[in-house]
Amino acid sequence: MKTLRSHFRTATLALCAAGLFASQATAIPVIVPDQASPIVLAASDCYAIGQQVAEQNGGTLAKASQSTRGGQQVCVIVVLVPGKDGQRPRRTEIVVPQN
């Protein structure tokens, strides 16, 4: 019975790893060769913007989501900035236009 659990656990971990790999595959830019000027499509614009914002603020990216505010597409970025003198990290929410 223990070996069956062991095999089930291994299979579950393999499926989770495959799912993570597949989710990362959607973030790869796609270039359409039929166009005169190539169009690059990115599925994770807000995530990439969030990484840049977190790096500029010296923190780590906690969340990046797309939203509409005032009829304009924006990225809502949540960055955790390390606290001073060993204090807890500060949660900073930054709204950035998507374009």
C-alpha positions as a Markdown table, in Angstrom:
| # | Residue | x | y | z |
|---|---|---|---|---|
| 1 | Met | 0.0 | 0.0 | 0.0 |
| 2 | Lys | 2.9 | 2.4 | 0.7 |
| 3 | Thr | 4.3 | 1.9 | -2.7 |
| 4 | Leu | 1.0 | 2.8 | -4.3 |
| 5 | Arg | 0.9 | 6.0 | -2.3 |
| 6 | Ser | 4.5 | 6.7 | -3.4 |
| 7 | His | 3.7 | 6.2 | -7.0 |
| 8 | Phe | 0.5 | 8.3 | -6.7 |
| 9 | Arg | 2.6 | 11.1 | -5.0 |
| 10 | Thr | 5.2 | 10.9 | -7.8 |
| 11 | Ala | 2.5 | 11.1 | -10.5 |
| 12 | Thr | 0.8 | 14.0 | -8.8 |
| 13 | Leu | 4.1 | 16.0 | -8.6 |
| 14 | Ala | 4.9 | 15.2 | -12.3 |
| 15 | Leu | 1.4 | 16.5 | -13.3 |
| 16 | Cys | 1.9 | 19.7 | -11.2 |
| 17 | Ala | 5.3 | 20.3 | -12.8 |
| 18 | Ala | 3.9 | 19.8 | -16.3 |
| 19 | Gly | 1.1 | 22.3 | -15.5 |
| 20 | Leu | 3.6 | 24.9 | -14.3 |
| 21 | Phe | 5.6 | 24.3 | -17.5 |
| 22 | Ala | 2.5 | 24.7 | -19.7 |
| 23 | Ser | 1.5 | 27.9 | -17.9 |
| 24 | Gln | 5.0 | 29.4 | -18.6 |
| 25 | Ala | 4.7 | 28.4 | -22.2 |
| 26 | Thr | 1.8 | 31.0 | -22.6 |
| 27 | Ala | 4.2 | 33.8 | -21.6 |
| 28 | Ile | 6.4 | 33.2 | -24.6 |
| 29 | Pro | 6.1 | 36.0 | -27.3 |
| 30 | Val | 4.5 | 34.9 | -30.6 |
| 31 | Ile | 5.7 | 36.5 | -33.8 |
| 32 | Val | 3.3 | 36.3 | -36.8 |
| 33 | Pro | 5.5 | 36.0 | -39.9 |
| 34 | Asp | 2.8 | 36.8 | -42.5 |
| 35 | Gln | 2.7 | 40.5 | -41.6 |
| 36 | Ala | 4.9 | 43.1 | -43.1 |
| 37 | Ser | 6.0 | 44.2 | -39.7 |
| 38 | Pro | 6.0 | 41.4 | -37.0 |
| 39 | Ile | 3.4 | 41.7 | -34.2 |
| 40 | Val | 4.6 | 40.5 | -30.9 |
| 41 | Leu | 1.9 | 39.2 | -28.6 |
| 42 | Ala | 2.7 | 38.8 | -24.9 |
| 43 | Ala | 0.3 | 37.1 | -22.5 |
| 44 | Ser | 1.9 | 38.4 | -19.4 |
| 45 | Asp | 2.3 | 42.2 | -19.9 |
| 46 | Cys | 1.3 | 43.1 | -16.4 |
| 47 | Tyr | 3.6 | 40.5 | -14.9 |
| 48 | Ala | 6.6 | 41.9 | -16.9 |
| 49 | Ile | 5.7 | 45.4 | -15.9 |
| 50 | Gly | 5.3 | 44.3 | -12.3 |
| 51 | Gln | 8.8 | 42.8 | -12.3 |
| 52 | Gln | 10.3 | 46.1 | -13.5 |
| 53 | Val | 8.3 | 48.1 | -10.9 |
| 54 | Ala | 9.4 | 45.8 | -8.1 |
| 55 | Glu | 13.1 | 46.0 | -9.2 |
| 56 | Gln | 12.9 | 49.8 | -9.3 |
| 57 | Asn | 11.4 | 49.9 | -5.8 |
| 58 | Gly | 13.9 | 47.4 | -4.4 |
| 59 | Gly | 11.2 | 44.9 | -3.5 |
| 60 | Thr | 9.6 | 41.6 | -4.7 |
| 61 | Leu | 6.6 | 41.3 | -6.8 |
| 62 | Ala | 3.6 | 39.9 | -4.9 |
| 63 | Lys | 0.8 | 40.4 | -7.4 |
| 64 | Ala | 0.2 | 41.7 | -10.9 |
| 65 | Ser | -3.3 | 42.0 | -12.3 |
| 66 | Gln | -5.0 | 43.8 | -15.1 |
| 67 | Ser | -7.9 | 46.1 | -14.5 |
| 68 | Thr | -9.9 | 48.9 | -16.1 |
| 69 | Arg | -10.0 | 52.3 | -14.4 |
| 70 | Gly | -11.6 | 55.3 | -16.0 |
| 71 | Gly | -12.0 | 53.4 | -19.2 |
| 72 | Gln | -8.2 | 52.8 | -19.5 |
| 73 | Gln | -6.4 | 49.4 | -19.2 |
| 74 | Val | -4.1 | 49.5 | -16.2 |
| 75 | Cys | -1.9 | 47.0 | -14.3 |
| 76 | Val | -2.3 | 46.9 | -10.5 |
| 77 | Ile | 1.1 | 45.9 | -9.1 |
| 78 | Val | 1.6 | 44.9 | -5.5 |
| 79 | Val | 5.2 | 45.1 | -4.3 |
| 80 | Leu | 6.6 | 43.9 | -1.0 |
| 81 | Val | 9.4 | 46.3 | 0.0 |
| 82 | Pro | 11.7 | 45.2 | 2.8 |
| 83 | Gly | 11.2 | 47.0 | 6.1 |
| 84 | Lys | 13.9 | 48.9 | 7.9 |
| 85 | Asp | 15.8 | 47.5 | 10.9 |
| 86 | Gly | 14.3 | 44.0 | 10.6 |
| 87 | Gln | 10.7 | 45.2 | 10.5 |
| 88 | Arg | 8.0 | 43.5 | 8.4 |
| 89 | Pro | 7.9 | 44.3 | 4.7 |
| 90 | Arg | 5.7 | 47.1 | 3.5 |
| 91 | Arg | 2.9 | 46.3 | 1.0 |
| 92 | Thr | 2.9 | 48.9 | -1.8 |
| 93 | Glu | 0.2 | 49.0 | -4.4 |
| 94 | Ile | 1.1 | 50.8 | -7.7 |
| 95 | Val | -1.2 | 51.4 | -10.6 |
| 96 | Val | 0.6 | 51.7 | -14.0 |
| 97 | Pro | -1.0 | 52.3 | -17.4 |
| 98 | Gln | -0.7 | 49.1 | -19.5 |
| 99 | Asn | 0.3 | 50.8 | -22.7 |
